[in-house]
Amino acid sequence: MAMVEQARYWRLMIDVLNLAILFHDVGKPLTFSWEDGRIRYWCHHQAGSDLMVDIARRLKMSSELKEALQFAAFNHMKFHEVLDISNHKLMRLIESPYWSTLYRVAWCDDASRGGLIDKEHWSKIDERVKSLQLKYIEQKKLEEIRKVVNGPFVMGIKKIEPGPKLGEYINRTVEWILNESIDVTDQAKIEEYLKHLEL
């Protein structure tokens, strides 16, 4: 049964990707213009995202599918500058549940322009994305630790008042948890460490 469910899941993901590739440039006919001897499609990403609302309604798509297709249509042009946008903006894209769909749509869009895909360019994109994801994971881990190892927690164990020493105890304990890969839910072990920690 698990294999059947997994097969259905991947089939659904392929269907979503195929539809996202099909519709990502749907806004181009609405934004077509001829300027200085060149064809332009100014803001076709916005027009396409807006149009997907009506398309999804007429085709009776689920809200999740509509959101995935809108996300790909609206954001696919950002891959032309993905190496230059801020970490914050790129991380917001990566955090989306539709990131993998957007990534594949952008890759296919690039590959369809003719010629060979720029492997070096996409390698740089992959490196930047991986680096940001690792930083994000570490940041989330740090946030979880600091939810446990906070001022009231440390003051209750060490019987100290707020001040510089409190901050030192917190920082040393957080550093210990990270360096020793301590399970942050093992509160008894953290309390024991703090009890024996002297500064």
N, C-alpha and C positions, 0 to 999 in steps of 0.2 A: 504493500500500500504506500509506503514511504517513497518508493521509486516512482510510482504512478503520480503521486502528488508533486514530486520534484519535476517530473517530465511536464506536467501541466503548467507548473510555475514558469519553467524556461520557455515553454511554448507561448505563454502569455507575454513574457518579456520580449520575445522576438516579434510578436504581433505589435506590441507598443512601439518598439524601435522602428519597424517598417512603416507604421502610420506616422511616426514623428519625422522620419525621412521624407515621406510623401508630402506632409503638410508644412514643413518648416519654412518654406518660401511662398506659402499661399498668399502672402500679402503683396507679392510683387506686381500682379496685374493691377492692383488698386493704386500703386505708387509709381507706375511707369512714367518716365519723362525722358526727353531728349535734350541734353544740354551740352553745348560746346562740342558737338560731334560725337557725344558718348551717351549711351543708355544709362539712366540712373534709376535707382529704386530707393529714394530717400525714405527712411523710417519704415521700411517694409516689415521689419521685425515687430514693430508696434501694431501695424495694420494687421499682420498675420495673427498676432496674439488676440486681438479684438475679434477678428473674424472667426477664430476657433470657437468662440462662445456660441455663435449661431450654428456653426457646422456640428458641434457636439450635440446641440439641442435637436437638430434635425435628424441626426444619425442615432439619437438616443444613447449617447456614450455615457459611461459612468463619470461621476465627478472626478474620480482619481485619474481616469484616462484623459479627460479634458485638461486637467491641471498639468499632466505630464507633457501633452502636446503643446499647450500654451507656453510652458517653461522652455521647451526646446525652440519654439518659434521666436520667442522674445529674446532669448539669450545667445542664440547660435552665433551672432555677429561678434560677440565679445571675445571669441576665440582668435580673432584677428589681432587682438591686443592683449591676449591673456598673459604674455610674459612681461607686460608693462603695467598692468593694473595693480592696485594696492593689494597687500595680503588680506586685508579686511574684506574687500569686495570679492576676491577670489574664494576666500573661505566661506563666504555666504553662499556662493554657487555650489561648492563642494559639500556643504552641509545639507543641501536639498536632497530629498529622497529620489529626485529625478536626475541627479548629477550624471549617473552612468549613461542614461539615455542621451542627455545633452552632449556628453563627451563623444559618444559614438556617432551622433548626428553630425557634429562638427568635423569629425574625422572623415566621414563619408562625403560631406560637403566639400572638404578640401581635396579629397581624392578625385572627385568628379570634375574638377576644373581642367583636367587635361595634364598630361605629363605624369611623372612619378611623384609619389607623395614625398614631402620633405621630411625624411626620417630624423635628421638632426634637429629640426624645429620641434617635432613631436617628442623627441627624446628629452629636450629641454623642458617641454611642458610637463612630461611625466615626472621629471626630477623635481620640478617646483611643486607639483601637486603632492608628491610623496613627502617632501620636506614639510610642507604645511600640515599635512595630515598627522605626521609624527608630533609636530609642535602642538597641534590641537589635542591629541590624545594625552600628551604630557600635561597640558594646561588643565584638561578636564580631571585628570588624576590628582593634580595639585589642589584643585577646587574641592574635590571630595575629601582629601586629607584635611584641608583647613576647616571643613565643616565639623570634623571631629576634634582636631587639635586646635581649639580656639581659646580665647582668653579665659572664660569661665571654667572650662575643663581643666586647664593648667593651674589656675589659681586655686581651684578646689583641691588638687592633689598636692601642690607645693606649698599651699598656705601662704601665698604672697599677694601683695597688692599690685595694681596696675603700675607699669613703669618699664624702663629699659630692660630690666632683667627678665620680665615676663616675655618680652619679644624674643630675647635670646633663647629662652626655654622652648618657645614655640618653634623657632627656626631650627634649632638643633634637633628637635623631635621630628619635624617634617623631613629634614635631611636624612635622619636615620631611617625613617620609613621608606623613603625613596631608594636610598643606597642598599638597604637590606631586603627590598621588595616585601615589606611587611603587609599583611592583609589589613586594610584599614578598618575592617569590621571586627578585628580581634582587639577589642577595647581593653580587655584585661592585660594583654601583652604590652600594649602602649602605656597603660597605667603603671605597670611594673617597671618599664624602662624609665618613665618620668620619676618615679619614686627614688630610683638609684642614681639619677642624673644630678650631678653637682657642678655648678659653674663658679 
